[in-house]
Amino acid sequence: MPVLVEMGWGGLVQAPWSITWTDITDRVDLVQGVTITRGASDELSETQPGTATMTLDNQDGALTPGNPNSPFFPYVRKNAPVRVSIAHYPARTGGSPWQGAQLVDDFSTVLDTSLWVTRTGTNVTAGGRLRTTDTPGVSAGVRTAQSWILKGNTISARLVTPPAAGASSAATARMTVHSTTSGTRLVWLLDRVAGTLQARNEVGSADATPTTITFSAIDHLWLRIRETSGATVWETSPDGWDWTVRRSITTPAWVSAPQATSLELSAQRTGGTAGYVEWDSVGAQIRPRFWGVVNEFPVEWEGLHSKVTISATDLFKRLNRLPALRSMLGMEVLTVDTLTGAYSFPAAYFPLSEPAESTAAGDVIGRGAGALASTQVGAGGSLVFGDEGVPETGETCSTFSPASATAGRYLVGDLGPQTAADSTTWIVHVQAWIKTSTAGRAILGMHDVTLDTQLVLALNGSGILTLETTQDGSPLTVGTTTSGNLADGQWHHIVYDGSLHRIHVDGTPVSGTLVGASTQNIRSLYVGGYRSARLFSGQIAHVSLHLANGSVGSVYAASSDARTGFAGESADWRVERLARYAGLSSVTVHGATHDPIASQGPAGSSVVARLREVEATESGRLYAERDYYGLAYQSRDVRFNPDIVGETFAIAYADVEPGTELADDDQKLVNEIEASRPGGATQTVNAPSSILAFGTYPQQIALLKTTDNAVTDAAYWKVLRYANPEPEIREVPIEAYTLPEYLDILDADISSYFTVYDLPVQAPTVDARMTVEGYTETIREQSHVIQFRTSAASQDSVWVIGDPVYGVLGFTSRLSY
């Protein structure tokens, strides 16, 4: 089949690397086909969540949610991961010996005995796979004739079902490229009992120094042997698209000759229970088309026949349903652990941002820490919530107003048994923000149930930060830092690194003689004082405890910049930061032009809204990847000057399907822009000649730029591009399957360029180069129609001094920014 559909039953999209994929391609109704939509309608619109729809056979009830008899039970459920790929099998051309890349078989029918000329044991095709029975003591498998050239080629296969150990002392599967000399060969050898996968270069049936790795059915689903430019490499892949080199050697002489080789797929076991090994997709060239989650499994019946028509949505489904973000300061507390080299995690986080009427502060981590209750000491004083917190965060704080150092209110709570147990293994690190004008008070403290272990952060009589500790129940040992006077009425960020016993203030480490406690079994937490004394006077916010197996204080201290919303960091860093807030381990950034971005510090907006703000500010492009569960961001220079960066493919107009139209309207026309930025000027730029010719087409934009000049540059960039948009082709339908450029067409993605040439004589030019904004594709048996949504590539031409094409400023190009 041309399409490969796999389900990640029971898999977690937040851990895509751990998903075991199940091939359900044989259930897909290819008469109706698989339809995938991706990208935006045009370059001025935002990309939309990608979708995939298909109808699956459910005659056996395996895809019925809640069916206990399903082999996939209980994982037939909403949000099940799904991925769709194209498996292209190159046609065999010419005579023997053929190129190794043309050694292909999808095993969709009976075993091709003209290809697999040597067969031992029991080998059949089942469910579109080669199934080889591995009977104890019997070597079984299939082998081609000596008719294939490896030099400059690739030979690959998908090991769908590895051998089971089956109580045997050895159970192996082999993928072998044989030379004409017996015992001289290149081998992938899986030993399921040992749990190893070996890349072997055998001479005389032996390799004294094979490369051995621990086998993973997920990471080593695809196996490949490839020769390129004098090097022979063994590679593995989890999806047939992203390959990892496991071994590389200088190409053996028999491969360089080149000799005609043969491919053998085999299995063997020494004892135990007979089983089988399954191979598939020999020589398939994979092109990912979609990665997402199934929205639902609606079961339909027509008489006794059952089918399920599923729809799936890409990463943006998950992103769009995430709750509104806390401030950037709060999000750093929640996610900064992913940046540390040590293993670390938040154990408790008390933002102290409750409404004014609250009488307790809650933990937002959820590891069992109890609320911090407002507790009275002596008579008088107050503790209120809802006051203005750290500036630019949009979050409130708690204000402590004691009558004296021993009369007033503070917060006391139980961190819970989980934190107590964890703190016996992991090192405690502490963060807090404070603002006070009163010295000689305690900020926070903690201890175990017996008071053997205690830790207190406080200000001495000079307002200098101190660390007080004990780990044997003896009186507290006071260590004084060089922090300077922190009782100055300003907000300060304090971090205690329990590994190095080091304190950071406002992002900078401060020195001092500090004695660190082992902080085991920490159970009680006090905020705004310690054990009924030294009651704090001022504001406290964002108190958090983190546990780690090493030093992480410097990383936590760097989050002090969150106070200003990281204003001035480059757009690529901002996108990566926001992706981290969304729980994504990484984001792929394309391009090199990344301007500074203003603060997005205050709480309340969604992660997608913030990402879109960066995208719009930078004239960039944001979208979900189609080959894995990840995010991609393109800077505007990705599209600059298509003649320089090249194109993905070119196609004759005669090969384009009906429906191609040339548009010349005012849909995209903009000739006057009023642009603004946070805390900056509101400025207007326009194109007088366009206004004279067409009238005013105004637009207002708010950009996260850090200077007024940058706002002006961005506004001029848009006006210069759209004051008089050129005629353009906005949709290009292609039946790609039958074209020799098929794989090149499949490689086209958002912001790729391609050319349609030999246009009709009525066209304004002989050919047209366009940029892909999105597409809708329908994949059927022997058919793959792709409807590209496009824009004129010339809109992104920029001036290049001395270039014969782009060196004519104002005629063939424009100034970039």
Buried (B, 14 or more C-beta within 10 A) or exposed (E): BBBBBBBBBBBEBEEBEEBBBBBBBEBBBBEBBBBBBBBBBBBBEBBBBBBBBBBBBBEEEBBBBEBEEBEBBEBBBEBBBBBBBBBBBBEBEEEEBBBBBBBBBBBEEEBBEEBBBEBBBBBEBEEBBBBBBBBBEBBBBBBBBBBBBBBBBBBBBBBBBBBBBBEBEBBBBBBBBBBEEEEBBBBBBBBBBBEBBBBBBBBEEEBEEBBBBEBBBBBBBBBBBBBEEEEBBBBBBBBBBEBEEBBBEEBBEBBBEBBBBBBBBBBBBEEBBBBBBBBBBBBBBBBBBBBBBBBBBEBEEEEEEBBBBBBBBBBBBBBEEEEEBBBBBBBBBBBBBBBBEBEBBBBBBBBBBBEEEBEBBBBBBEBBBBBBBBBBBBEEBEBBBBBEBBEBBBBBBBBBBBBEBBBBBBBBBBBBEEBBBBBEEBBBBBBBBBBBEBBBBBBBBBBBEEEBBBBBBBBBEBBBBBBBBBBEEEEBBBBBBEBEEBBEEEBBBBBBBBBBBBBBBBBEBBEBEBBBBBBBBBBBBBBBBBBBBBBBBBBBBBBBBBBBEBBBBBBBBBBBBBBBBBBBBBBBBBBBBBBBBBBBEEBBBBBEBBBBBBBBBBBEBBBBBBBBBBBBBBBBBBBBBBBBBBBBBBBBBBBBBBBEEEBBBBBBBEBBEEEBEBEEEEEBBBBBBBBBBBEBEEBEBBBEEBBEEBEEBEBEBBBBBBBBEBBBBBBBBBBBBBBBBEEBBBBBBBBBBEBEBBBBBBEBBBBBBBBBBEBEEEBEEEEBBBBBBBBBBBBBEEBBBBBBBBBBBBBBBBBBEEBEEBEEEEEBBBEBB
